[in-house]
Amino acid sequence: MQRSARALSGLNSFHYQADLELSGNLPTNLVKDLTQTTIRLSGDVNSRDLSSPKFTVTAQIEAVAKGGPVSIAGELISLADETYFKLTSLVLPTLLPVSLGADSRWYKIRHPNGGNETNKLGTNQVAELTPEQLVKIKEVIAGHPLFVVEETYPDETVGGQRSYHYRAKLDPNNPGYVVTQLAQVMQLDNLNINADKLSGYVFDIWISKRSFQITRLTVSDIYLNNGVPIGFQLDLVITRHNEALPIQVPTISEELDSEKPLFLPGLGL
C-alpha cells in the first residue's frame, strides 16, 4: 500500500468508469419517491498542470420512481476557465413540470474570476497553486496510504494490467489527516469530508503489478441519510494511467451567462 500511495502521488492523467447502484428511499429535488438508481460515469482526467485540471464526464442515469421511469444522459467538459455541457437524453415522469427530451446542443459557461469560484454547474476550481504547494500535495499523498490490507487474493487482470487483489479497509489514522492537510495546502476552507463514516466499509482493491496504480476499486454497503438507510454498490475502474489524454472542446457551443439562472430551451431549467 505504501508503494501504491507513492504511485498515486505521481498520477496526473487517467481514464475512469464508475458504476454506482443506489437503493432505498433516495433523496432528490428533481423526482419524488425514487427507490432505485443506476449511475454510470466515464471520462478522462488530465491534471498534469494541477493549477489547471481538465476532465470530462459522460453520464447515464436510470432510475425507478413512483411516477414512472427516469432516464438522464449528458456530457460535461471542464477546463480552467470554462465548462461545456449538453443533455443527450431526458425522460421524466409526465406529471412533473419539466419538458421531456433534450436538445443535444453544447452550452458553455465561463467561470467568473478566472475559474476561482464555484460556477452554476457546481464544479469548483481552486486558485493557481505554487510549485511549493504542488510538492507538498505529493508529499502528503505519498506518505500516508489510505488503506490497510485485511486479505490477499490471487492476481487478476484488470484493463489489460496484471494486478494484485486485496480486501482492505481505510486506515483509521490517515484519511482524515490527508483531507485536512490537503485542504490547508490548497487553502480550501469549505472542504468537509467525514472520514470516520467510511471507516467501517470494506473495499476490494486491485493494484497494477507494474505501476502500482489502482486499477479497480469496489465497495458495497449501507449509509444513513438523515437516519434513512441507503444501499449502495460502487465499481470504479481506472485505466490509461499517466497517458497523454488530450481533452477536446466543442467547435460550436452556445454561451450562457454565468451570473443568471440557468435556462435551457425546452427543458424548463
Backbone torsions as a table, in degrees:
resi	resn	phi	psi	omega
1	MET	NA	-31.0	177.1
2	GLN	-64.2	-42.7	178.7
3	ARG	-66.4	-35.4	176.9
4	SER	-66.0	-38.4	178.2
5	ALA	-64.1	-41.3	178.2
6	ARG	-65.3	-38.8	177.9
7	ALA	-65.6	-40.1	179.5
8	LEU	-61.7	-35.3	-179.6
9	SER	-64.7	-21.8	178.7
10	GLY	-102.4	8.7	-179.6
11	LEU	-79.4	120.3	-178.4
12	ASN	-125.1	-3.4	173.6
13	SER	-160.7	148.6	179.4
14	PHE	-170.5	161.6	172.0
15	HIS	-105.7	141.5	-177.8
16	TYR	-132.7	154.2	168.6
17	GLN	-141.2	123.4	-177.8
18	ALA	-123.3	128.8	175.2
19	ASP	-116.1	123.2	-177.1
20	LEU	-126.5	125.2	176.3
21	GLU	-113.7	131.2	-180.0
22	LEU	-122.8	142.3	178.0
23	SER	-142.6	145.6	-177.9
24	GLY	126.4	-169.0	178.2
25	ASN	-81.3	90.9	-169.5
26	LEU	-83.5	130.6	178.7
27	PRO	-78.6	132.6	175.6
28	THR	-160.7	147.1	178.4
29	ASN	-91.4	-12.4	-175.0
30	LEU	-88.8	-42.0	-176.6
31	VAL	-133.9	137.1	-180.0
32	LYS	-88.6	152.0	171.5
33	ASP	59.8	46.0	171.8
34	LEU	-75.2	135.2	179.8
35	THR	-118.7	-19.2	-179.4
36	GLN	-154.4	134.6	-178.2
37	THR	-140.3	136.8	173.4
38	THR	-119.4	125.8	-177.2
39	ILE	-122.2	127.1	173.6
40	ARG	-119.5	123.0	178.4
41	LEU	-121.4	137.8	175.9
42	SER	-147.5	157.4	179.3
43	GLY	162.5	-168.7	-178.2
44	ASP	-121.7	148.0	174.1
45	VAL	-123.8	129.9	177.7
46	ASN	-130.8	103.0	-179.2
47	SER	-121.8	37.0	176.7
48	ARG	-57.7	-35.4	171.0
49	ASP	-104.2	98.9	-173.8
50	LEU	-64.9	-19.7	177.1
51	SER	-79.9	-10.4	-178.8
52	SER	-143.2	64.4	-178.2
53	PRO	-68.8	150.5	178.0
54	LYS	-129.0	144.6	176.6
55	PHE	-155.7	158.8	176.7
56	THR	-125.0	152.6	177.4
57	VAL	-138.4	126.0	166.5
58	THR	-111.1	120.4	-171.7
59	ALA	-119.6	139.7	174.0
60	GLN	-135.1	119.8	-178.6
61	ILE	-120.3	124.6	176.1
62	GLU	-122.3	132.8	-175.8
63	ALA	-144.7	160.8	175.6
64	VAL	-114.6	125.2	179.4
65	ALA	-128.9	163.0	-178.8
66	LYS	-60.6	-35.5	-177.7
67	GLY	-83.5	-8.0	-179.1
68	GLY	141.9	-179.0	-178.3
69	PRO	-71.6	153.2	178.0
70	VAL	-126.7	132.7	178.0
71	SER	-143.9	124.7	179.8
72	ILE	-134.3	132.3	177.5
73	ALA	-138.5	145.1	179.7
74	GLY	-172.0	178.7	-179.8
75	GLU	-135.7	151.1	178.8
76	LEU	-142.2	140.2	174.9
77	ILE	-128.7	119.9	-177.8
78	SER	-113.0	124.8	175.4
79	LEU	-117.4	179.6	-177.1
80	ALA	-63.7	-38.8	-172.2
81	ASP	-108.2	-9.5	-176.0
82	GLU	-158.6	157.7	177.5
83	THR	-125.6	133.7	175.5
84	TYR	-110.1	144.0	176.9
85	PHE	-154.3	157.8	173.4
86	LYS	-153.4	149.5	172.3
87	LEU	-100.2	128.3	-179.6
88	THR	-104.9	-18.0	178.6
89	SER	-157.5	139.4	177.9
90	LEU	-150.4	112.9	177.2
91	VAL	-127.2	119.4	-178.8
92	LEU	-131.1	157.2	176.3
93	PRO	-53.3	137.0	-170.5
94	THR	-66.2	-18.3	-178.8
95	LEU	-78.5	-12.2	179.8
96	LEU	-77.0	147.5	179.4
97	PRO	-80.9	49.7	178.3
98	VAL	-129.7	132.7	-179.5
99	SER	-65.7	147.5	179.0
100	LEU	-86.8	149.6	175.9
101	GLY	96.8	173.0	178.3
102	ALA	-145.8	151.6	-172.7
103	ASP	-93.2	-5.1	174.8
104	SER	58.8	23.2	176.1
105	ARG	-97.5	147.4	176.5
106	TRP	-79.4	137.0	173.9
107	TYR	-121.8	151.8	-177.8
108	LYS	-128.2	136.2	174.0
109	ILE	-124.6	123.0	176.2
110	ARG	-81.1	136.6	-179.5
111	HIS	-75.1	130.8	177.6
112	PRO	-65.8	148.5	177.2
113	ASN	56.0	41.4	174.2
114	GLY	68.3	22.6	176.1
115	GLY	90.3	13.7	-177.6
116	ASN	-96.6	11.2	177.4
117	GLU	-128.5	165.7	176.5
118	THR	-76.1	127.1	-178.6
119	ASN	-92.0	-176.3	-173.0
120	LYS	-65.0	-19.8	-180.0
121	LEU	-94.1	0.2	174.6
122	GLY	88.1	1.4	176.6
123	THR	-78.0	141.2	-172.9
124	ASN	-118.4	118.3	178.2
125	GLN	-102.1	135.5	178.8
126	VAL	-91.9	159.1	178.1
127	ALA	-63.6	159.6	-177.5
128	GLU	-58.4	131.2	-177.4
129	LEU	-90.5	144.7	178.1
130	THR	-82.7	160.9	175.8
131	PRO	-56.5	-36.4	178.8
132	GLU	-64.6	-39.7	177.6
133	GLN	-65.9	-40.3	-180.0
134	LEU	-63.1	-41.5	177.5
135	VAL	-63.0	-42.1	-179.3
136	LYS	-64.6	-39.7	178.1
137	ILE	-60.1	-46.4	180.0
138	LYS	-63.9	-38.2	179.5
139	GLU	-64.9	-41.2	179.9
140	VAL	-63.6	-46.5	-178.4
141	ILE	-66.7	-43.8	-176.6
142	ALA	-68.2	-30.7	-172.8
143	GLY	-92.9	-0.8	-175.1
144	HIS	-139.1	84.1	177.6
145	PRO	-56.8	139.3	-175.9
146	LEU	-84.0	-22.9	-172.5
147	PHE	-118.3	153.2	169.7
148	VAL	-121.5	134.2	-174.6
149	VAL	-78.2	133.5	175.5
150	GLU	-108.4	-27.8	-178.8
151	GLU	-155.3	144.0	179.4
152	THR	-112.3	133.6	-179.5
153	TYR	-113.4	169.6	175.3
154	PRO	-60.5	150.9	179.0
155	ASP	-61.4	151.6	176.5
156	GLU	-138.1	164.7	176.0
157	THR	-102.0	124.7	179.8
158	VAL	-127.3	121.4	179.0
159	GLY	57.3	33.8	179.0
160	GLY	82.7	2.9	-178.8
161	GLN	-115.3	127.4	175.4
162	ARG	-67.0	127.6	-168.7
163	SER	-132.8	143.7	167.1
164	TYR	-69.3	148.6	179.0
165	HIS	-125.8	122.7	-178.1
166	TYR	-127.9	151.5	164.0
167	ARG	-100.7	128.7	-171.8
168	ALA	-147.0	162.7	171.3
169	LYS	-123.3	162.3	175.4
170	LEU	-67.1	136.8	175.6
171	ASP	-65.3	120.6	-175.4
172	PRO	-63.4	-16.6	-176.6
173	ASN	-94.8	-16.6	-168.1
174	ASN	-106.2	-44.4	-172.3
175	PRO	-55.7	-47.6	179.7
176	GLY	-62.3	-40.2	179.1
177	TYR	-64.6	-44.2	-179.1
178	VAL	-61.2	-45.6	180.0
179	VAL	-61.1	-44.6	-179.6
180	THR	-62.6	-44.8	-179.0
181	GLN	-65.2	-42.9	179.5
182	LEU	-64.9	-38.3	178.4
183	ALA	-62.7	-40.1	179.2
184	GLN	-67.6	-43.3	-179.3
185	VAL	-62.3	-43.8	-177.5
186	MET	-87.8	1.2	177.3
187	GLN	57.6	47.8	177.8
188	LEU	-105.0	105.7	-177.4
189	ASP	-79.5	-21.5	-173.1
190	ASN	-102.2	10.0	179.6
191	LEU	-80.5	116.1	-174.9
192	ASN	-136.5	103.1	177.5
193	ILE	-125.2	120.2	-179.6
194	ASN	-87.6	94.2	-177.3
195	ALA	-67.2	-24.0	-179.1
196	ASP	-60.9	-32.9	-179.5
197	LYS	-68.0	-20.4	-178.1
198	LEU	-93.9	-7.5	-170.5
199	SER	-64.2	-25.9	-178.2
200	GLY	-87.9	-8.5	-177.3
201	TYR	-75.3	145.0	177.4
202	VAL	-109.4	127.9	-176.2
203	PHE	-111.0	146.5	162.9
204	ASP	-101.5	128.8	-175.4
205	ILE	-129.2	133.2	174.4
206	TRP	-112.4	132.2	-176.7
207	ILE	-127.5	128.7	-178.0
208	SER	-58.0	131.4	178.2
209	LYS	-72.1	-18.8	-178.4
210	ARG	-92.5	-48.6	-174.6
211	SER	-105.2	-12.7	-176.5
212	PHE	63.7	18.5	172.6
213	GLN	-84.0	149.6	175.2
214	ILE	-67.6	127.7	178.5
215	THR	-104.4	-24.6	178.1
216	ARG	-157.5	148.3	177.0
217	LEU	-144.7	130.7	176.7
218	THR	-130.2	148.9	176.0
219	VAL	-157.1	140.4	175.3
220	SER	-140.8	136.2	-176.9
221	ASP	-172.1	-159.8	178.9
222	ILE	-131.3	137.1	172.0
223	TYR	-124.5	159.7	-177.5
224	LEU	-102.1	128.5	175.0
225	ASN	-115.5	103.2	-174.6
226	ASN	54.6	40.5	178.2
227	GLY	85.1	-5.9	-179.4
228	VAL	-97.6	125.1	-178.7
229	PRO	-73.1	133.5	176.3
230	ILE	-123.4	121.8	176.4
231	GLY	-83.0	142.0	178.6
232	PHE	-141.8	152.3	175.4
233	GLN	-142.1	117.3	-176.2
234	LEU	-115.5	134.4	175.0
235	ASP	-131.6	109.7	-177.1
236	LEU	-114.1	124.3	177.5
237	VAL	-116.5	130.9	-178.4
238	ILE	-122.4	127.3	-179.7
239	THR	-134.5	176.9	176.2
240	ARG	55.6	44.1	-179.7
241	HIS	-60.4	127.2	175.4
242	ASN	58.7	22.2	172.8
243	GLU	-83.7	160.1	176.0
244	ALA	-72.2	114.1	-177.8
245	LEU	-122.7	82.9	179.9
246	PRO	-65.5	137.8	179.8
247	ILE	-109.6	114.5	-175.9
248	GLN	-94.0	139.6	177.6
249	VAL	-98.0	154.3	179.1
250	PRO	-62.2	144.4	178.1
251	THR	-76.6	-25.5	180.0
252	ILE	-128.3	128.3	177.7
253	SER	-155.4	158.0	177.8
254	GLU	-104.7	124.6	-176.3
255	GLU	-83.9	135.2	178.2
256	LEU	-108.9	150.7	179.6
257	ASP	-78.7	116.5	-177.1
258	SER	-69.2	-14.4	-179.0
259	GLU	-93.3	-3.4	-179.4
260	LYS	-113.8	159.0	177.3
261	PRO	-57.0	143.7	-178.7
262	LEU	-68.2	129.3	178.3
263	PHE	-134.4	121.9	176.2
264	LEU	-117.4	124.2	-179.6
265	PRO	-56.0	131.1	175.0
266	GLY	83.4	-4.9	-178.5
267	LEU	-110.0	-10.7	-179.8
268	GLY	69.1	23.2	-178.6
269	LEU	-108.6	NA	NA
